[in-house]
Amino acid sequence: MTREDRYWQAVIRRDAAHDGRFIYAVATTNVYCVPSCPSRVARRWNVRFYSTPDAARDAGYRACLKCRPDRPNAHTAIEAVVHEISRYIERHAAAPLTLSAIAKKSGYSAAHLQRRFSAIVGSSPKVYQMAIRNRPLKRGLKLQKRVDDAIYDAGYGSHSRVYEKLSRTLGMTPTQYRAGGQGLQIHYATSDTPLGRIVIGATERGICCLHFADDRAALVKNLRAEFPNATLTPMPTAQRGNFSTWMRMLDAYLAGRSTTLELPLDIRGTAFQTLVWKYLQTIPAGQVRSYSEVANAIDKPAAVRAVASSCARNKISIVIPCHRVIRGSGDLAGYRWGLNRKRALLDLERRARSTQRDS
């Protein structure tokens, strides 16, 4: 069974053992409850699951007066344990910590601690430890130390095997990080669309930026702000064929003749941002998800605000469809390229899907 299937079975059984593990909300009554709530069980399709009462409130629900889900429970206890474990990791970041040893210290099973730590902190204990270890390395690189010196000063004993791991966690090699991303080559081109002028920036791996703006000067300025130390050049003739193909696909999409955009992407972000952005690409055109639903879908139900932040930092509009994420109340929420464009994108996608069903 999926996680939500297990949660639903707990609700049907009114299983008090699951109180504190999750909250369920009912769309028809607009309230949220603990699994053991004595109220009549709602129909499954009206039920939504959340990790915490805060997440349910953020989605627009209010507390049930029967089960009082806001009362202190086991959830607050695990949160306190997770925060204590995170502080322990910070104090022992250079030590070879294992999940089993950390779990033993916490009093919870390794699997349960891993799930709750990831949901509350936004990453696994291992990734969190690596991020803590990287702090002195980043400081050393920003001080313009030699790369090898910065690696050793940060407490890493070997250069060869560590280098590849750091490339993944920094999003670039340590040498590129030291240079502020300098050396990245981005070609760009602009064009007009029914929703305004766009700029497409691309590396040798694919599209890394797709922005809207009102004029070409603003487009290029925004591109430079996103990649301040990269080398930006107009798209050469040899790559104009790719750009023309991308624009034909984009034009078909914006004209409602297509509901899919299969374009090569070079996604550049943190591990969490990439996780969010890849999930957004699975939301069907014409449908929407709330920030809480996205957080639940990526199995990080407590990271609602981090999901919203990742959507706001998306560099590739439309293809990574952050416009399909709205507030739990149904409001459109923000959109870095303007709410009118967000509304227009959702409207044209719904019309296109309706046309496909009718044909």
C-alpha positions as CSV (number, residue, x, y, z in Angstrom):
1,M,0.0,0.0,0.0
2,T,1.0,3.6,-0.5
3,R,1.6,5.9,2.4
4,E,-1.8,7.5,1.8
5,D,-3.5,4.1,1.7
6,R,-2.0,3.3,5.1
7,Y,-3.2,6.6,6.4
8,W,-6.7,6.0,5.1
9,Q,-6.8,2.6,6.8
10,A,-5.8,4.2,10.0
11,V,-8.7,6.8,9.6
12,I,-11.2,4.0,8.9
13,R,-10.0,2.1,12.1
14,R,-9.9,5.4,14.1
15,D,-6.4,4.2,15.1
16,A,-5.2,6.3,18.0
17,A,-1.7,4.9,17.5
18,H,-1.4,7.1,14.5
19,D,-2.4,10.3,16.3
20,G,0.5,12.7,16.0
21,R,1.9,11.0,12.8
22,F,-0.4,12.8,10.4
23,I,-3.6,15.0,10.2
24,Y,-6.4,14.4,7.8
25,A,-8.7,17.1,6.4
26,V,-12.2,16.9,4.9
27,A,-12.9,19.1,1.9
28,T,-16.7,19.1,2.4
29,T,-16.6,20.2,6.1
30,N,-13.3,22.3,5.8
31,V,-12.0,20.8,9.1
32,Y,-8.9,18.7,10.0
33,C,-8.8,15.9,12.5
34,V,-6.5,13.3,14.1
35,P,-6.9,9.7,12.9
36,S,-8.9,8.7,16.0
37,C,-11.5,11.4,15.6
38,P,-15.0,10.0,16.6
39,S,-16.7,12.0,13.8
40,R,-18.3,10.0,11.0
41,V,-15.7,8.9,8.4
42,A,-15.8,11.0,5.3
43,R,-15.8,9.7,1.7
44,R,-12.2,8.9,0.6
45,W,-12.2,11.4,-2.3
46,N,-12.9,14.3,0.0
47,V,-10.0,13.5,2.3
48,R,-6.5,15.1,2.2
49,F,-3.6,14.2,4.4
50,Y,-1.1,16.5,6.1
51,S,1.9,16.0,8.3
52,T,1.0,18.7,10.9
53,P,-1.9,20.9,12.0
54,D,0.1,23.9,10.6
55,A,0.1,22.4,7.2
56,A,-3.6,21.8,7.3
57,R,-4.2,25.4,8.4
58,D,-2.0,26.7,5.7
59,A,-4.2,24.8,3.2
60,G,-7.3,26.6,4.6
61,Y,-8.7,24.1,7.0
62,R,-9.8,24.7,10.6
63,A,-9.5,22.4,13.7
64,C,-12.2,19.9,14.5
65,L,-14.0,20.7,17.8
66,K,-14.5,17.0,18.6
67,C,-11.0,15.6,18.5
68,R,-9.1,19.0,19.1
69,P,-6.2,18.1,16.8
70,D,-4.1,21.1,18.0
71,R,-3.7,19.7,21.5
72,P,-0.1,18.6,22.4
73,N,0.6,15.1,21.1
74,A,3.4,12.8,19.9
75,H,4.1,15.0,16.9
76,T,5.6,17.7,19.0
77,A,7.7,15.1,20.7
78,I,9.2,13.8,17.5
79,E,9.8,17.4,16.3
80,A,11.8,18.1,19.5
81,V,13.8,14.9,19.0
82,V,14.6,15.8,15.4
83,H,15.8,19.3,16.3
84,E,18.0,17.8,19.1
85,I,19.4,15.3,16.5
86,S,20.1,18.1,14.1
87,R,22.0,19.9,16.8
88,Y,23.9,16.7,17.5
89,I,24.9,16.4,13.8
90,E,26.1,20.0,13.8
91,R,28.3,19.3,16.8
92,H,29.7,16.1,15.3
93,A,29.6,16.9,11.6
94,A,33.2,15.7,11.0
95,A,32.5,12.3,12.6
96,P,31.5,9.2,10.6
97,L,27.9,9.2,11.8
98,T,25.5,6.4,10.7
99,L,21.8,6.4,10.5
100,S,21.5,3.4,12.9
101,A,23.7,5.1,15.5
102,I,21.7,8.4,15.3
103,A,18.4,6.5,15.5
104,K,19.6,4.6,18.6
105,K,20.4,7.9,20.2
106,S,16.9,9.2,19.3
107,G,15.0,6.3,20.6
108,Y,13.1,5.8,17.3
109,S,13.6,3.2,14.6
110,A,16.0,4.2,11.8
111,A,13.2,4.2,9.2
112,H,10.9,6.3,11.3
113,L,13.6,8.8,12.2
114,Q,14.7,9.1,8.5
115,R,11.1,9.9,7.4
116,R,10.4,12.4,10.1
117,F,13.9,14.1,9.9
118,S,13.4,14.5,6.1
119,A,9.9,15.9,6.5
120,I,10.8,18.4,9.3
121,V,14.3,19.4,8.2
122,G,13.9,19.0,4.4
123,S,16.8,16.5,3.9
124,S,18.0,13.2,5.2
125,P,20.4,13.2,8.2
126,K,23.3,12.2,5.8
127,V,22.6,15.1,3.4
128,Y,22.2,17.5,6.4
129,Q,25.6,16.4,7.8
130,M,27.2,16.9,4.3
131,A,25.7,20.4,4.2
132,I,27.1,21.3,7.6
133,R,30.5,20.0,6.6
134,N,30.4,22.1,3.4
135,R,30.0,25.4,5.3
136,P,33.7,25.9,6.1
137,L,34.6,24.7,2.6
138,K,32.4,27.3,1.1
139,R,33.8,30.0,3.3
140,G,37.3,28.9,2.4
141,L,36.5,29.0,-1.3
142,K,34.9,32.4,-1.1
143,L,38.1,33.7,0.6
144,Q,39.9,32.7,-2.6
145,K,41.9,29.9,-1.0
146,R,43.4,27.3,-3.3
147,V,40.8,24.5,-3.8
148,D,43.0,21.8,-2.3
149,D,43.8,24.0,0.7
150,A,40.1,24.8,1.3
151,I,39.2,21.1,1.0
152,Y,41.8,20.0,3.6
153,D,41.1,22.9,5.9
154,A,37.4,22.0,5.9
155,G,38.4,18.6,7.4
156,Y,38.4,16.4,4.4
157,G,41.4,14.1,4.3
158,S,41.4,13.2,0.7
159,H,41.0,15.2,-2.5
160,S,40.1,12.5,-5.1
161,R,37.0,10.8,-3.9
162,V,35.6,13.9,-2.1
163,Y,35.7,16.0,-5.2
164,E,33.0,14.2,-7.0
165,K,30.7,14.2,-3.9
166,L,31.2,18.0,-3.5
167,S,30.4,18.6,-7.1
168,R,27.0,17.1,-6.5
169,T,26.2,18.9,-3.2
170,L,27.5,22.3,-4.4
171,G,25.8,22.0,-7.7
172,M,29.1,22.6,-9.5
173,T,32.7,21.7,-9.0
174,P,34.6,23.4,-6.1
175,T,36.7,25.2,-8.7
176,Q,33.6,26.6,-10.3
177,Y,32.1,27.5,-6.9
178,R,35.3,29.4,-6.0
179,A,34.9,31.4,-9.2
180,G,31.2,32.1,-8.6
181,G,30.1,29.9,-11.4
182,Q,32.5,31.5,-13.8
183,G,33.2,29.5,-17.0
184,L,29.6,28.5,-17.6
185,Q,28.7,29.2,-21.2
186,I,25.1,30.2,-21.9
187,H,23.7,31.1,-25.3
188,Y,20.5,33.0,-25.4
189,A,17.8,34.2,-27.8
190,T,14.6,36.2,-27.5
191,S,11.2,35.9,-29.2
192,D,7.6,37.1,-29.0
193,T,4.8,34.9,-27.7
194,P,1.1,35.5,-27.1
195,L,2.0,36.1,-23.4
196,G,4.8,38.5,-24.0
197,R,8.5,38.5,-24.9
198,I,10.6,35.6,-23.7
199,V,14.3,34.8,-23.4
200,I,15.6,31.3,-23.6
201,G,19.1,30.6,-22.2
202,A,20.7,27.3,-22.9
203,T,24.0,25.4,-22.1
204,E,25.3,22.5,-24.0
205,R,23.0,20.3,-21.9
206,G,19.8,22.1,-22.5
207,I,17.6,25.0,-21.5
208,C,18.6,26.5,-18.2
209,C,16.4,29.6,-18.3
210,L,13.1,30.6,-19.8
211,H,11.9,34.1,-18.6
212,F,9.1,36.5,-19.5
213,A,9.5,40.2,-19.6
214,D,8.1,43.3,-21.3
215,D,11.1,44.1,-23.5
216,R,14.4,42.6,-24.6
217,A,16.6,44.7,-22.4
218,A,14.8,43.5,-19.3
219,L,15.0,39.9,-20.5
220,V,18.8,40.1,-20.8
221,K,19.1,41.9,-17.5
222,N,17.1,39.2,-15.8
223,L,19.3,36.5,-17.4
224,R,22.4,38.2,-16.1
225,A,20.9,38.4,-12.7
226,E,20.3,34.7,-12.6
227,F,23.8,33.8,-13.8
228,P,26.0,36.8,-12.8
229,N,29.3,35.1,-13.5
230,A,28.5,33.0,-16.5
231,T,29.5,34.0,-20.0
232,L,26.4,35.1,-21.9
233,T,26.4,35.3,-25.6
234,P,23.6,35.6,-28.3
235,M,22.7,32.2,-29.6
236,P,25.1,31.4,-32.5
237,T,23.8,30.5,-36.0
238,A,24.8,26.8,-35.4
239,Q,22.2,26.6,-32.6
240,R,19.5,28.6,-34.2
241,G,17.9,25.4,-35.5
242,N,17.4,24.2,-31.9
243,F,16.0,27.5,-30.9
244,S,13.5,27.5,-33.8
245,T,12.4,24.0,-32.9
246,W,11.9,25.0,-29.2
247,M,9.9,28.0,-30.3
248,R,7.6,26.0,-32.6
249,M,6.8,23.6,-29.8
250,L,6.3,26.5,-27.4
251,D,4.0,28.4,-29.9
252,A,1.9,25.2,-30.4
253,Y,1.6,24.9,-26.6
254,L,0.6,28.5,-26.1
255,A,-1.9,28.3,-29.0
256,G,-3.6,25.3,-27.4
257,R,-2.6,22.8,-30.1
258,S,-0.5,20.8,-27.6
259,T,-0.6,20.0,-23.9
260,T,3.0,18.7,-23.6
261,L,6.4,20.3,-23.8
262,E,9.3,17.8,-24.2
263,L,12.3,20.1,-24.2
264,P,15.9,19.3,-23.1
265,L,16.6,21.0,-19.8
266,D,19.7,21.8,-17.8
267,I,18.1,22.1,-14.3
268,R,20.3,24.0,-11.8
269,G,19.2,24.1,-8.2
270,T,19.6,22.5,-4.8
271,A,18.6,18.9,-4.3
272,F,15.3,19.9,-2.7
273,Q,14.5,22.4,-5.5
274,T,15.3,19.8,-8.1
275,L,13.0,17.4,-6.4
276,V,10.1,19.9,-6.4
277,W,10.7,21.0,-10.0
278,K,10.8,17.4,-11.3
279,Y,7.5,16.7,-9.5
280,L,5.9,19.8,-11.0
281,Q,6.6,18.3,-14.5
282,T,4.4,15.4,-13.6
283,I,1.3,17.6,-12.9
284,P,-1.0,17.2,-16.0
285,A,-1.7,20.3,-18.0
286,G,-4.9,22.0,-16.9
287,Q,-4.7,20.6,-13.3
288,V,-3.4,22.3,-10.2
289,R,-2.0,21.3,-6.8
290,S,-1.7,23.2,-3.6
291,Y,1.7,23.8,-2.0
292,S,0.7,21.3,0.7
293,E,-0.2,18.6,-1.9
294,V,3.1,19.1,-3.6
295,A,4.9,18.7,-0.2
296,N,3.0,15.5,0.5
297,A,3.6,14.2,-3.0
298,I,7.4,14.4,-2.6
299,D,7.1,12.9,0.9
300,K,8.1,16.0,2.7
301,P,4.8,17.1,4.1
302,A,6.3,19.6,6.6
303,A,8.2,21.5,3.9
304,V,5.3,23.5,2.6
305,R,7.2,26.8,2.8
306,A,10.2,25.3,1.2
307,V,8.0,24.1,-1.7
308,A,6.6,27.7,-2.2
309,S,10.2,29.0,-2.1
310,S,11.3,26.5,-4.7
311,C,8.4,27.5,-7.0
312,A,9.4,31.2,-6.6
313,R,13.0,30.4,-7.6
314,N,12.1,28.4,-10.7
315,K,14.2,29.7,-13.6
316,I,12.4,27.8,-16.4
317,S,8.8,29.0,-16.8
318,I,6.1,26.9,-18.5
319,V,8.3,23.8,-19.0
320,I,8.7,23.5,-15.3
321,P,5.1,24.4,-14.6
322,C,5.1,26.3,-11.3
323,H,2.0,28.1,-12.5
324,R,0.1,24.9,-11.7
325,V,0.7,25.3,-7.9
326,I,-1.9,27.4,-6.0
327,R,-2.9,28.0,-2.4
328,G,-5.0,25.4,-0.6
329,S,-7.8,28.0,-0.5
330,G,-7.9,28.0,-4.3
331,D,-6.3,31.4,-4.7
332,L,-3.6,31.6,-7.4
333,A,-0.9,32.9,-5.0
334,G,2.1,34.6,-6.5
335,Y,3.9,34.1,-9.8
336,R,7.2,35.7,-10.6
337,W,6.1,36.5,-14.1
338,G,2.8,38.0,-13.1
339,L,-0.6,36.7,-12.0
340,N,-2.2,37.6,-15.4
341,R,0.2,35.2,-17.1
342,K,-0.4,32.5,-14.5
343,R,-4.2,32.8,-15.0
344,A,-3.8,32.8,-18.8
345,L,-1.6,29.7,-18.8
346,L,-4.1,27.8,-16.7
347,D,-7.0,28.9,-18.8
348,L,-5.3,27.9,-22.1
349,E,-4.3,24.5,-20.7
350,R,-7.9,23.8,-19.6
351,R,-9.3,24.8,-22.9
352,A,-6.7,22.6,-24.7
353,R,-7.5,19.6,-22.5
354,S,-11.3,20.2,-23.1
355,T,-10.7,20.3,-26.8
356,Q,-8.7,17.0,-26.7
357,R,-11.5,15.3,-24.8
358,D,-14.2,16.5,-27.2
359,S,-12.3,15.5,-30.3
